[in-house]
């Protein structure tokens, strides 16, 4: 018996790697406003976000801290590491996008 590949399964043929070195590690990670996991899941040996090459907006947020927001433009097979420490602060210091989201 031969195994048939599912034609609907789509895997990027070329990926780029994004690692995170962020404290606190329990902060939430968003790519283009979609939740992808916590910082802890994308740091350390053998753990990275695999994304297709292209432009992304990465946001790292945790209640009680000011959110970190950056844009990345990944090249094929590029490996990058985002390093930052979230700054303690109240939600009133956050940008309007965070406040707007919280009022829903």
Secondary structure, DSSP 8 states (H G I E B T S, - for coil): ------TT----SS-EEEEEEEESTT-EEEETTEEEEEGGGGSSTT--EEE-SEEEEEEEE-TTB--EEEEEEE-TT-EEEEEEE--B--GGGS-HHHHHHHT-
